[in-house]
């Protein structure tokens, strides 16, 4: 299931409109953080803990990512 719109709105506001990815393994940000500027149209929303292992659709389990960072997450597209 996808995040409800209210959660997406809250997550986008929390992020300040920037990618929240802090994965050091991503080649686009070896320093450990991405922080690309996003719009509501380009932002993607990722479950930190996958739903398949009990992750919720709540704000605490939602991170705002740019497409390149989201595509590099192990669970992208599942």
C-alpha positions as a Markdown table, in Angstrom:
| # | Residue | x | y | z |
|---|---|---|---|---|
| 1 | Unk | 0.0 | 0.0 | 0.0 |
| 2 | Unk | 1.2 | 3.5 | -0.7 |
| 3 | Unk | 1.5 | 6.3 | 1.8 |
| 4 | Unk | -1.7 | 8.4 | 2.3 |
| 5 | Unk | -1.5 | 11.9 | 0.9 |
| 6 | Unk | -1.5 | 13.5 | 4.3 |
| 7 | Unk | 1.7 | 11.5 | 5.2 |
| 8 | Unk | 3.3 | 12.6 | 2.0 |
| 9 | Unk | 2.5 | 16.2 | 2.7 |
| 10 | Unk | 3.9 | 16.0 | 6.2 |
| 11 | Unk | 7.1 | 14.1 | 5.1 |
| 12 | Unk | 7.7 | 16.7 | 2.3 |
| 13 | Unk | 7.3 | 19.5 | 4.8 |
| 14 | Unk | 9.7 | 17.8 | 7.3 |
| 15 | Unk | 12.3 | 17.3 | 4.6 |
| 16 | Unk | 12.2 | 21.0 | 3.6 |
| 17 | Unk | 11.7 | 19.9 | 0.0 |
| 18 | Unk | 15.0 | 18.0 | -0.1 |
| 19 | Unk | 16.1 | 14.3 | -0.5 |
| 20 | Unk | 16.5 | 12.8 | 2.9 |
| 21 | Unk | 18.8 | 10.0 | 1.7 |
| 22 | Unk | 21.8 | 9.4 | 3.9 |
| 23 | Unk | 23.1 | 6.1 | 2.5 |
| 24 | Unk | 26.8 | 6.4 | 2.0 |
| 25 | Unk | 26.9 | 3.6 | -0.6 |
| 26 | Unk | 25.2 | 5.8 | -3.2 |
| 27 | Unk | 27.6 | 7.1 | -5.8 |
| 28 | Unk | 26.0 | 10.5 | -6.1 |
| 29 | Unk | 26.7 | 11.5 | -2.6 |
| 30 | Unk | 29.8 | 9.8 | -1.1 |
| 31 | Unk | 29.8 | 12.4 | 1.7 |
| 32 | Unk | 26.8 | 10.5 | 3.2 |
| 33 | Unk | 23.9 | 12.8 | 2.4 |
| 34 | Unk | 22.1 | 13.8 | -0.8 |
| 35 | Unk | 19.9 | 16.8 | 0.0 |
| 36 | Unk | 18.8 | 17.4 | -3.7 |
| 37 | Unk | 16.1 | 20.0 | -4.0 |
| 38 | Unk | 12.8 | 18.4 | -5.0 |
| 39 | Unk | 9.3 | 19.5 | -5.9 |
| 40 | Unk | 6.1 | 17.7 | -4.8 |
| 41 | Unk | 6.0 | 16.3 | -8.4 |
| 42 | Unk | 9.5 | 14.9 | -8.3 |
| 43 | Unk | 9.6 | 13.6 | -4.7 |
| 44 | Unk | 9.3 | 9.9 | -4.1 |
| 45 | Unk | 8.3 | 8.3 | -0.8 |
| 46 | Unk | 10.1 | 5.3 | 0.5 |
| 47 | Unk | 9.2 | 2.9 | 3.4 |
| 48 | Unk | 12.2 | 2.8 | 5.7 |
| 49 | Unk | 11.0 | -0.5 | 7.1 |
| 50 | Unk | 9.4 | -2.6 | 4.3 |
| 51 | Unk | 5.7 | -3.3 | 4.7 |
| 52 | Unk | 6.5 | -7.0 | 4.1 |
| 53 | Unk | 8.3 | -7.1 | 7.5 |
| 54 | Unk | 5.8 | -4.9 | 9.4 |
| 55 | Unk | 6.6 | -1.4 | 8.3 |
| 56 | Unk | 3.7 | 1.1 | 8.6 |
| 57 | Unk | 2.4 | 3.7 | 6.2 |
| 58 | Unk | 3.0 | 6.3 | 8.9 |
| 59 | Unk | 5.2 | 9.4 | 8.9 |
| 60 | Unk | 7.9 | 7.8 | 11.1 |
| 61 | Unk | 8.4 | 5.1 | 8.4 |
| 62 | Unk | 8.5 | 7.5 | 5.4 |
| 63 | Unk | 11.5 | 9.1 | 3.9 |
| 64 | Unk | 11.5 | 11.6 | 1.0 |
| 65 | Unk | 13.9 | 10.6 | -1.8 |
| 66 | Unk | 14.9 | 11.8 | -5.2 |
| 67 | Unk | 14.5 | 9.2 | -8.0 |
| 68 | Unk | 18.2 | 8.3 | -8.3 |
| 69 | Unk | 18.4 | 7.6 | -4.5 |
| 70 | Unk | 15.1 | 5.7 | -4.5 |
| 71 | Unk | 16.2 | 3.5 | -7.4 |
| 72 | Unk | 19.3 | 2.5 | -5.5 |
| 73 | Unk | 17.4 | 1.3 | -2.4 |
| 74 | Unk | 17.3 | -2.6 | -2.2 |
| 75 | Unk | 13.5 | -2.7 | -2.1 |
| 76 | Unk | 12.8 | -0.2 | -5.0 |
| 77 | Unk | 9.9 | -1.4 | -7.2 |
| 78 | Unk | 8.7 | -4.1 | -4.8 |
